[in-house]
Amino acid sequence: MPEPFDVVIYHNPACGTSRNTLAMIRNAGIEPHVVEYLKTPPARALLEQLLARAGLSVRDVIREKGTPYAELKLGAPGVTDGQLLDAIAAHPILLNRPLVVTPKGVRLCRPSEAVLDLLPPQRGTFVKEDGEPVIDEQGRRVATA
């Protein structure tokens, strides 16, 4: 029997990239722990740990579009990582998604195919919501233009 393969996805169900990522996790035969981070944001210490494990800075995961980034002046000179983390804690929509944690590592899965490097092989074909093929009938990644 294969080793358990625990996966956590920090997910926003309103985001197509996040939905595609979640679907690829399930297509690998895994039912992940889904954390809807807008309802249950990660604690600051956990977020710092996840970023360190992923090799990302807080600026790498901050989302500007559709968030209060500009009104909070988070792009201003001198804004510290601590201030950005505080802003994410107060406004979880500032956290880009999805963040995925597996035994193979932690990654911000943008594009959604980035999750494939963190998973066991896919179990069959996979096509994104928009119709873009990702995994073919032989379980291979489809080349993108």
OpenMM code with the backbone's topology and positions (N, CA, C; nanometers):
from openmm import Vec3, app, unit

residues = "MET PRO GLU PRO PHE ASP VAL VAL ILE TYR HIS ASN PRO ALA CYS GLY THR SER ARG ASN THR LEU ALA MET ILE ARG ASN ALA GLY ILE GLU PRO HIS VAL VAL GLU TYR LEU LYS THR PRO PRO ALA ARG ALA LEU LEU GLU GLN LEU LEU ALA ARG ALA GLY LEU SER VAL ARG ASP VAL ILE ARG GLU LYS GLY THR PRO TYR ALA GLU LEU LYS LEU GLY ALA PRO GLY VAL THR ASP GLY GLN LEU LEU ASP ALA ILE ALA ALA HIS PRO ILE LEU LEU ASN ARG PRO LEU VAL VAL THR PRO LYS GLY VAL ARG LEU CYS ARG PRO SER GLU ALA VAL LEU ASP LEU LEU PRO PRO GLN ARG GLY THR PHE VAL LYS GLU ASP GLY GLU PRO VAL ILE ASP GLU GLN GLY ARG ARG VAL ALA THR ALA".split()
positions = [
    Vec3(0.0846, -0.1184, 0.0000),
    Vec3(0.0000, 0.0000, 0.0000),
    Vec3(0.0888, 0.1243, 0.0000),
    Vec3(0.0573, 0.2245, -0.0826),
    Vec3(0.1424, 0.3430, -0.0875),
    Vec3(0.1370, 0.4226, 0.0424),
    Vec3(0.2454, 0.4976, 0.0638),
    Vec3(0.2515, 0.5847, 0.1807),
    Vec3(0.1402, 0.6892, 0.1730),
    Vec3(0.0879, 0.7310, 0.2879),
    Vec3(-0.0110, 0.8394, 0.2846),
    Vec3(0.0531, 0.9642, 0.2238),
    Vec3(-0.0243, 1.0368, 0.1507),
    Vec3(0.0259, 1.1559, 0.0835),
    Vec3(-0.0649, 1.2718, 0.1224),
    Vec3(-0.0327, 1.3353, 0.2353),
    Vec3(-0.1145, 1.4452, 0.2847),
    Vec3(-0.0882, 1.5709, 0.2040),
    Vec3(-0.1958, 1.6341, 0.1647),
    Vec3(-0.1883, 1.7577, 0.0873),
    Vec3(-0.2813, 1.8601, 0.1516),
    Vec3(-0.2312, 1.9821, 0.1626),
    Vec3(-0.3123, 2.0944, 0.2085),
    Vec3(-0.3123, 2.1976, 0.0969),
    Vec3(-0.4311, 2.2490, 0.0639),
    Vec3(-0.4415, 2.3572, -0.0327),
    Vec3(-0.5099, 2.4748, 0.0343),
    Vec3(-0.4433, 2.5902, 0.0270),
    Vec3(-0.5032, 2.7162, 0.0716),
    Vec3(-0.5777, 2.7688, -0.0496),
    Vec3(-0.7091, 2.7560, -0.0446),
    Vec3(-0.7970, 2.7603, -0.1615),
    Vec3(-0.8967, 2.8750, -0.1536),
    Vec3(-0.9240, 2.9313, -0.2713),
    Vec3(-1.0334, 3.0273, -0.2860),
    Vec3(-1.1246, 2.9709, -0.3945),
    Vec3(-1.2439, 2.9238, -0.3586),
    Vec3(-1.3317, 2.8615, -0.4579),
    Vec3(-1.3783, 2.9570, -0.5678),
    Vec3(-1.3609, 3.0876, -0.5493),
    Vec3(-1.3986, 3.1841, -0.6526),
    Vec3(-1.2895, 3.2025, -0.7583),
    Vec3(-1.1737, 3.1394, -0.7384),
    Vec3(-1.0580, 3.1569, -0.8271),
    Vec3(-1.0420, 3.0355, -0.9183),
    Vec3(-1.0420, 3.0574, -1.0499),
    Vec3(-1.0268, 2.9493, -1.1460),
    Vec3(-0.8957, 2.8753, -1.1315),
    Vec3(-0.7861, 2.9469, -1.1079),
    Vec3(-0.6560, 2.8811, -1.0895),
    Vec3(-0.6605, 2.7892, -0.9681),
    Vec3(-0.7216, 2.8350, -0.8620),
    Vec3(-0.7325, 2.7547, -0.7411),
    Vec3(-0.8215, 2.6320, -0.7652),
    Vec3(-0.9325, 2.6511, -0.8359),
    Vec3(-1.0210, 2.5373, -0.8658),
    Vec3(-0.9509, 2.4335, -0.9536),
    Vec3(-0.8757, 2.4796, -1.0542),
    Vec3(-0.8013, 2.3863, -1.1403),
    Vec3(-0.6954, 2.3108, -1.0611),
    Vec3(-0.6271, 2.3802, -0.9719),
    Vec3(-0.5246, 2.3171, -0.8888),
    Vec3(-0.5871, 2.2092, -0.8006),
    Vec3(-0.6975, 2.2417, -0.7372),
    Vec3(-0.7682, 2.1455, -0.6530),
    Vec3(-0.8109, 2.0237, -0.7359),
    Vec3(-0.8593, 2.0467, -0.8553),
    Vec3(-0.9027, 1.9361, -0.9417),
    Vec3(-0.7842, 1.8468, -0.9810),
    Vec3(-0.6670, 1.9046, -1.0051),
    Vec3(-0.5493, 1.8230, -1.0380),
    Vec3(-0.5039, 1.7400, -0.9184),
    Vec3(-0.5160, 1.7954, -0.7977),
    Vec3(-0.4829, 1.7182, -0.6777),
    Vec3(-0.5756, 1.5969, -0.6702),
    Vec3(-0.7032, 1.6206, -0.6914),
    Vec3(-0.8004, 1.5104, -0.6864),
    Vec3(-0.7783, 1.4125, -0.8007),
    Vec3(-0.7329, 1.4602, -0.9163),
    Vec3(-0.7058, 1.3733, -1.0306),
    Vec3(-0.5853, 1.2822, -1.0045),
    Vec3(-0.5050, 1.3170, -0.9048),
    Vec3(-0.3928, 1.2316, -0.8637),
    Vec3(-0.4378, 1.1294, -0.7600),
    Vec3(-0.5692, 1.1261, -0.7304),
    Vec3(-0.6218, 1.0294, -0.6345),
    Vec3(-0.6109, 1.0728, -0.4905),
    Vec3(-0.5967, 1.2031, -0.4681),
    Vec3(-0.5778, 1.2554, -0.3329),
    Vec3(-0.6948, 1.3475, -0.2986),
    Vec3(-0.7501, 1.3272, -0.1801),
    Vec3(-0.8490, 1.4213, -0.1283),
    Vec3(-0.7746, 1.5095, -0.0277),
    Vec3(-0.7453, 1.6335, -0.0675),
    Vec3(-0.6632, 1.7190, 0.0186),
    Vec3(-0.7422, 1.7795, 0.1340),
    Vec3(-0.6673, 1.8342, 0.2259),
    Vec3(-0.7252, 1.9189, 0.3294),
    Vec3(-0.7435, 2.0549, 0.2627),
    Vec3(-0.8659, 2.0984, 0.2480),
    Vec3(-0.8948, 2.2252, 0.1810),
    Vec3(-0.9159, 2.3315, 0.2876),
    Vec3(-0.8313, 2.4338, 0.2837),
    Vec3(-0.8445, 2.5455, 0.3757),
    Vec3(-0.8904, 2.6656, 0.2932),
    Vec3(-1.0144, 2.7055, 0.3138),
    Vec3(-1.0631, 2.8259, 0.2476),
    Vec3(-1.0071, 2.9440, 0.3267),
    Vec3(-0.8923, 2.9919, 0.2797),
    Vec3(-0.8151, 3.0871, 0.3589),
    Vec3(-0.8840, 3.2214, 0.3783),
    Vec3(-0.9857, 3.2526, 0.2979),
    Vec3(-1.0597, 3.3769, 0.3222),
    Vec3(-1.1465, 3.3632, 0.4470),
    Vec3(-1.1909, 3.2398, 0.4763),
    Vec3(-1.2701, 3.2131, 0.5964),
    Vec3(-1.1813, 3.1779, 0.7149),
    Vec3(-1.0710, 3.1074, 0.6868),
    Vec3(-0.9795, 3.0613, 0.7915),
    Vec3(-0.8367, 3.0929, 0.7485),
    Vec3(-0.7948, 3.2188, 0.7637),
    Vec3(-0.6593, 3.2541, 0.7194),
    Vec3(-0.5528, 3.1849, 0.8042),
    Vec3(-0.4391, 3.1535, 0.7416),
    Vec3(-0.3298, 3.0944, 0.8199),
    Vec3(-0.2758, 3.1977, 0.9191),
    Vec3(-0.2392, 3.1513, 1.0366),
    Vec3(-0.1765, 3.2396, 1.1354),
    Vec3(-0.0464, 3.2935, 1.0765),
    Vec3(-0.0077, 3.4086, 1.1244),
    Vec3(0.1139, 3.4734, 1.0729),
    Vec3(0.2348, 3.3803, 1.0794),
    Vec3(0.2549, 3.3116, 1.1919),
    Vec3(0.3705, 3.2229, 1.2070),
    Vec3(0.3654, 3.1096, 1.1046),
    Vec3(0.2465, 3.0553, 1.0806),
    Vec3(0.2332, 2.9488, 0.9810),
    Vec3(0.2627, 3.0025, 0.8420),
    Vec3(0.2116, 3.1193, 0.8104),
    Vec3(0.2379, 3.1784, 0.6793),
    Vec3(0.3879, 3.2021, 0.6604),
    Vec3(0.4536, 3.2533, 0.7622),
    Vec3(0.5985, 3.2743, 0.7533),
    Vec3(0.6705, 3.1420, 0.7282),
    Vec3(0.6275, 3.0360, 0.7964),
    Vec3(0.6886, 2.9037, 0.7795),
    Vec3(0.6641, 2.8511, 0.6372),
    Vec3(0.5417, 2.8657, 0.5872),
    Vec3(0.5105, 2.8193, 0.4518),
    Vec3(0.5938, 2.8936, 0.3482),
    Vec3(0.6063, 3.0237, 0.3640),
    Vec3(0.6853, 3.1030, 0.2701),
    Vec3(0.8314, 3.0601, 0.2734),
    Vec3(0.8849, 3.0371, 0.3922),
    Vec3(1.0240, 2.9930, 0.4041),
    Vec3(1.0430, 2.8570, 0.3360),
    Vec3(0.9500, 2.7655, 0.3582),
    Vec3(0.9606, 2.6322, 0.2964),
    Vec3(0.9497, 2.6400, 0.1446),
    Vec3(0.8721, 2.7371, 0.0947),
    Vec3(0.8551, 2.7529, -0.0498),
    Vec3(0.9672, 2.8349, -0.1123),
    Vec3(1.0502, 2.8989, -0.0283),
    Vec3(1.1552, 2.9855, -0.0806),
    Vec3(1.0993, 3.1143, -0.1389),
    Vec3(0.9879, 3.1603, -0.0818),
    Vec3(0.9213, 3.2811, -0.1310),
    Vec3(0.9292, 3.3920, -0.0281),
    Vec3(0.9276, 3.5145, -0.0766),
    Vec3(0.9154, 3.6284, 0.0129),
    Vec3(0.7675, 3.6639, 0.0243),
    Vec3(0.7339, 3.7438, 0.1214),
    Vec3(0.5949, 3.7867, 0.1361),
    Vec3(0.5520, 3.8660, 0.0124),
    Vec3(0.6436, 3.9388, -0.0476),
    Vec3(0.6103, 4.0132, -0.1706),
    Vec3(0.5776, 3.9192, -0.2873),
    Vec3(0.6349, 3.7990, -0.2859),
    Vec3(0.6067, 3.7008, -0.3913),
    Vec3(0.4621, 3.6525, -0.3879),
    Vec3(0.3986, 3.6597, -0.2710),
    Vec3(0.2637, 3.6049, -0.2581),
    Vec3(0.1568, 3.7108, -0.2342),
    Vec3(0.1966, 3.8368, -0.2392),
    Vec3(0.0967, 3.9413, -0.2183),
    Vec3(0.0218, 3.9644, -0.3491),
    Vec3(-0.1085, 3.9769, -0.3365),
    Vec3(-0.1942, 3.9967, -0.4530),
    Vec3(-0.2386, 4.1420, -0.4564),
    Vec3(-0.2243, 4.2037, -0.5727),
    Vec3(-0.2640, 4.3434, -0.5890),
    Vec3(-0.4035, 4.3564, -0.6490),
    Vec3(-0.4291, 4.2801, -0.7556),
    Vec3(-0.5552, 4.2910, -0.8295),
    Vec3(-0.6730, 4.2444, -0.7425),
    Vec3(-0.7772, 4.3280, -0.7391),
    Vec3(-0.8981, 4.2908, -0.6667),
    Vec3(-0.8828, 4.2891, -0.5161),
    Vec3(-0.7860, 4.3640, -0.4654),
    Vec3(-0.7589, 4.3670, -0.3215),
    Vec3(-0.7412, 4.5124, -0.2766),
    Vec3(-0.7334, 4.5348, -0.1464),
    Vec3(-0.7079, 4.6710, -0.0959),
    Vec3(-0.5600, 4.7108, -0.0986),
    Vec3(-0.4776, 4.6436, -0.1796),
    Vec3(-0.3338, 4.6695, -0.1860),
    Vec3(-0.3045, 4.8184, -0.2058),
    Vec3(-0.3662, 4.8783, -0.3078),
    Vec3(-0.3369, 5.0191, -0.3400),
    Vec3(-0.3877, 5.1121, -0.2301),
    Vec3(-0.5093, 5.0909, -0.1836),
    Vec3(-0.5636, 5.1816, -0.0825),
    Vec3(-0.4881, 5.1725, 0.0496),
    Vec3(-0.4277, 5.0558, 0.0759),
    Vec3(-0.3457, 5.0406, 0.1964),
    Vec3(-0.2019, 5.0885, 0.1749),
    Vec3(-0.1726, 5.1291, 0.0513),
    Vec3(-0.0402, 5.1809, 0.0149),
    Vec3(0.0715, 5.0803, 0.0452),
    Vec3(0.0445, 4.9535, 0.0133),
    Vec3(0.1411, 4.8485, 0.0440),
    Vec3(0.2595, 4.8473, -0.0512),
    Vec3(0.2498, 4.9188, -0.1629),
    Vec3(0.3614, 4.9285, -0.2553),
    Vec3(0.4524, 5.0469, -0.2267),
    Vec3(0.4197, 5.1229, -0.1239),
    Vec3(0.4986, 5.2419, -0.0905),
    Vec3(0.6383, 5.2029, -0.0440),
    Vec3(0.7383, 5.2897, -0.0728),
    Vec3(0.8735, 5.2627, -0.0245),
    Vec3(0.8733, 5.2490, 0.1280),
    Vec3(0.9506, 5.1569, 0.1766),
    Vec3(0.9645, 5.1421, 0.3216),
    Vec3(0.8646, 5.0475, 0.3866),
    Vec3(0.7661, 4.9963, 0.3111),
    Vec3(0.6731, 4.9000, 0.3704),
    Vec3(0.7514, 4.7713, 0.3978),
    Vec3(0.7480, 4.7266, 0.5214),
    Vec3(0.8271, 4.6098, 0.5619),
    Vec3(0.7503, 4.4801, 0.5394),
    Vec3(0.8237, 4.3694, 0.5420),
    Vec3(0.7598, 4.2388, 0.5330),
    Vec3(0.6624, 4.2185, 0.6489),
    Vec3(0.6996, 4.2661, 0.7649),
    Vec3(0.6105, 4.2554, 0.8809),
    Vec3(0.4800, 4.3286, 0.8581),
    Vec3(0.4884, 4.4477, 0.7987),
    Vec3(0.3665, 4.5224, 0.7688),
    Vec3(0.2819, 4.4494, 0.6639),
    Vec3(0.3475, 4.3882, 0.5665),
    Vec3(0.2740, 4.3110, 0.4658),
    Vec3(0.2055, 4.1902, 0.5291),
    Vec3(0.2762, 4.1213, 0.6186),
    Vec3(0.2159, 4.0068, 0.6880),
    Vec3(0.0966, 4.0510, 0.7727),
    Vec3(0.1099, 4.1649, 0.8393),
    Vec3(-0.0026, 4.2185, 0.9173),
    Vec3(-0.1212, 4.2498, 0.8262),
    Vec3(-0.0919, 4.3049, 0.7080),
    Vec3(-0.1983, 4.3384, 0.6136),
    Vec3(-0.2682, 4.2116, 0.5637),
    Vec3(-0.1915, 4.1065, 0.5359),
    Vec3(-0.2514, 3.9797, 0.4930),
    Vec3(-0.3390, 3.9230, 0.6042),
    Vec3(-0.2925, 3.9324, 0.7277),
    Vec3(-0.3716, 3.8826, 0.8403),
    Vec3(-0.5042, 3.9586, 0.8513),
    Vec3(-0.4993, 4.0885, 0.8275),
    Vec3(-0.6206, 4.1710, 0.8368),
    Vec3(-0.7090, 4.1582, 0.7129),
    Vec3(-0.6472, 4.1307, 0.5975),
    Vec3(-0.7178, 4.1231, 0.4689),
    Vec3(-0.6664, 4.0002, 0.3936),
    Vec3(-0.7161, 3.8801, 0.4256),
    Vec3(-0.6624, 3.7584, 0.3637),
    Vec3(-0.6708, 3.7572, 0.2110),
    Vec3(-0.7566, 3.8381, 0.1519),
    Vec3(-0.7656, 3.8448, 0.0051),
    Vec3(-0.6330, 3.8893, -0.0554),
    Vec3(-0.5459, 3.9506, 0.0248),
    Vec3(-0.4136, 3.9926, -0.0227),
    Vec3(-0.3208, 3.8740, -0.0498),
    Vec3(-0.3539, 3.7566, 0.0022),
    Vec3(-0.2698, 3.6385, -0.0185),
    Vec3(-0.3024, 3.5773, -0.1538),
    Vec3(-0.2015, 3.5679, -0.2376),
    Vec3(-0.2216, 3.5056, -0.3681),
    Vec3(-0.2457, 3.3572, -0.3467),
    Vec3(-0.3132, 3.2954, -0.4402),
    Vec3(-0.3524, 3.1563, -0.4240),
    Vec3(-0.3371, 3.0819, -0.5548),
    Vec3(-0.3371, 2.9511, -0.5406),
    Vec3(-0.3408, 2.8699, -0.4191),
    Vec3(-0.2001, 2.8329, -0.3722),
    Vec3(-0.1853, 2.8264, -0.2425),
    Vec3(-0.0638, 2.7703, -0.1830),
    Vec3(-0.0926, 2.6234, -0.1567),
    Vec3(-0.0010, 2.5363, -0.1959),
    Vec3(-0.0194, 2.3927, -0.1783),
    Vec3(0.0996, 2.3373, -0.1006),
    Vec3(0.0683, 2.2516, -0.0030),
    Vec3(0.1682, 2.1879, 0.0818),
    Vec3(0.1557, 2.0371, 0.0630),
    Vec3(0.2657, 1.9713, 0.0248),
    Vec3(0.2681, 1.8256, 0.0133),
    Vec3(0.4001, 1.7767, 0.0733),
    Vec3(0.4172, 1.6451, 0.0856),
    Vec3(0.5467, 1.5943, 0.1325),
    Vec3(0.6625, 1.6332, 0.0396),
    Vec3(0.6328, 1.6720, -0.0834),
    Vec3(0.7368, 1.7122, -0.1783),
    Vec3(0.7704, 1.8604, -0.1714),
    Vec3(0.6969, 1.9376, -0.0907),
    Vec3(0.7287, 2.0788, -0.0775),
    Vec3(0.6065, 2.1674, -0.0698),
    Vec3(0.6344, 2.2976, -0.0749),
    Vec3(0.5318, 2.4011, -0.0689),
    Vec3(0.5494, 2.4887, -0.1909),
    Vec3(0.4375, 2.5230, -0.2537),
    Vec3(0.4474, 2.6041, -0.3748),
    Vec3(0.3232, 2.6905, -0.3909),
    Vec3(0.3462, 2.8113, -0.4432),
    Vec3(0.2368, 2.8941, -0.4923),
    Vec3(0.2083, 2.8417, -0.6330),
    Vec3(0.0918, 2.7846, -0.6530),
    Vec3(0.0625, 2.7145, -0.7785),
    Vec3(-0.0040, 2.8063, -0.8799),
    Vec3(0.0756, 2.8966, -0.9317),
    Vec3(0.0365, 2.9861, -1.0399),
    Vec3(0.1448, 2.9744, -1.1446),
    Vec3(0.1204, 2.9134, -1.2577),
    Vec3(-0.0060, 2.8574, -1.3034),
    Vec3(-0.0396, 2.7287, -1.2281),
    Vec3(-0.1621, 2.6846, -1.2445),
    Vec3(-0.2105, 2.5682, -1.1700),
    Vec3(-0.1272, 2.4431, -1.1958),
    Vec3(-0.0679, 2.4298, -1.3142),
    Vec3(0.0135, 2.3117, -1.3463),
    Vec3(0.1342, 2.2977, -1.2553),
    Vec3(0.1728, 2.4025, -1.1868),
    Vec3(0.2867, 2.3949, -1.0943),
    Vec3(0.2636, 2.2892, -0.9874),
    Vec3(0.1376, 2.2586, -0.9583),
    Vec3(0.1070, 2.1582, -0.8564),
    Vec3(0.1533, 2.0191, -0.8981),
    Vec3(0.1658, 1.9936, -1.0271),
    Vec3(0.2025, 1.8598, -1.0745),
    Vec3(0.3380, 1.8146, -1.0209),
    Vec3(0.4292, 1.9094, -0.9978),
    Vec3(0.5616, 1.8758, -0.9443),
    Vec3(0.5553, 1.8309, -0.7982),
    Vec3(0.4438, 1.8581, -0.7319),
    Vec3(0.4288, 1.8251, -0.5902),
    Vec3(0.3473, 1.6987, -0.5659),
    Vec3(0.2996, 1.6351, -0.6746),
    Vec3(0.2040, 1.5255, -0.6620),
    Vec3(0.2559, 1.3959, -0.7215),
    Vec3(0.1938, 1.2835, -0.6808),
    Vec3(0.2171, 1.1599, -0.7551),
    Vec3(0.1542, 1.1735, -0.8939),
    Vec3(0.1770, 1.0779, -0.9825),
    Vec3(0.1232, 1.0891, -1.1185),
    Vec3(-0.0291, 1.1051, -1.1217),
    Vec3(-0.0743, 1.1753, -1.2227),
    Vec3(-0.2168, 1.1930, -1.2456),
    Vec3(-0.2795, 1.0593, -1.2838),
    Vec3(-0.4061, 1.0445, -1.2537),
    Vec3(-0.4795, 0.9205, -1.2833),
    Vec3(-0.5773, 0.9466, -1.3969),
    Vec3(-0.5239, 0.9662, -1.5135),
    Vec3(-0.6095, 0.9907, -1.6291),
    Vec3(-0.5929, 1.1312, -1.6828),
    Vec3(-0.6673, 1.1587, -1.7879),
    Vec3(-0.6573, 1.2881, -1.8544),
    Vec3(-0.7040, 1.3994, -1.7621),
    Vec3(-0.6567, 1.5194, -1.7917),
    Vec3(-0.7041, 1.6367, -1.7179),
    Vec3(-0.7115, 1.7542, -1.8133),
    Vec3(-0.8255, 1.8213, -1.8087),
    Vec3(-0.8495, 1.9406, -1.8888),
    Vec3(-0.8957, 2.0500, -1.7937),
    Vec3(-0.8361, 2.1685, -1.8056),
    Vec3(-0.8753, 2.2821, -1.7215),
    Vec3(-1.0182, 2.3264, -1.7524),
    Vec3(-1.0729, 2.4045, -1.6627),
    Vec3(-1.2079, 2.4584, -1.6787),
    Vec3(-1.2272, 2.5290, -1.8128),
    Vec3(-1.1216, 2.5945, -1.8608),
    Vec3(-1.1328, 2.6711, -1.9854),
    Vec3(-1.1129, 2.5843, -2.1095),
    Vec3(-1.0956, 2.4533, -2.0890),
    Vec3(-1.0797, 2.3612, -2.2009),
    Vec3(-0.9358, 2.3294, -2.2374),
    Vec3(-0.8399, 2.3936, -2.1718),
    Vec3(-0.6990, 2.3688, -2.2027),
    Vec3(-0.6567, 2.2318, -2.1503),
    Vec3(-0.6068, 2.1432, -2.2394),
    Vec3(-0.5613, 2.0113, -2.1925),
    Vec3(-0.4307, 2.0237, -2.1144),
    Vec3(-0.4190, 1.9441, -2.0074),
    Vec3(-0.2991, 1.9453, -1.9241),
    Vec3(-0.2321, 1.8079, -1.9240),
    Vec3(-0.3121, 1.7013, -1.9096),
    Vec3(-0.2619, 1.5643, -1.9043),
    Vec3(-0.3323, 1.4840, -2.0135),
    Vec3(-0.2529, 1.4123, -2.0944),
    Vec3(-0.3120, 1.3353, -2.2046),
    Vec3(-0.3510, 1.1942, -2.1582),
    Vec3(-0.3995, 1.1126, -2.2533),
    Vec3(-0.4476, 0.9774, -2.2226),
    Vec3(-0.3402, 0.8868, -2.1659),
    Vec3(-0.2130, 0.9145, -2.1954),
    Vec3(-0.1027, 0.8348, -2.1443),
    Vec3(-0.0486, 0.8874, -2.0111),
    Vec3(-0.1149, 0.9882, -1.9572),
    Vec3(-0.0719, 1.0450, -1.8297),
    Vec3(0.0437, 1.1418, -1.8407),
    Vec3(0.0717, 1.1887, -1.9634),
    Vec3(0.1824, 1.2821, -1.9841),
    Vec3(0.1303, 1.4247, -1.9890),
    Vec3(0.2173, 1.5161, -1.9461),
    Vec3(0.1841, 1.6583, -1.9574),
    Vec3(0.1731, 1.6952, -2.1044),
    Vec3(0.0726, 1.7748, -2.1351),
    Vec3(0.0544, 1.8243, -2.2703),
    Vec3(0.1391, 1.9502, -2.2847),
    Vec3(0.2159, 1.9560, -2.3926),
    Vec3(0.3000, 2.0746, -2.4170),
    Vec3(0.2102, 2.1952, -2.4402),
    Vec3(0.2486, 2.3076, -2.3805),
    Vec3(0.1738, 2.4320, -2.3996),
    Vec3(0.2503, 2.5217, -2.4930),
    Vec3(0.1761, 2.6081, -2.5599),
    Vec3(0.2383, 2.6992, -2.6595),
    Vec3(0.3206, 2.8054, -2.5914),
] * unit.nanometer
topology = app.Topology()
chain = topology.addChain("A")
for resn in residues:
    res = topology.addResidue(resn, chain)
    for name in ("N", "CA", "C"):
        topology.addAtom(name, app.Element.getBySymbol(name[0]), res)
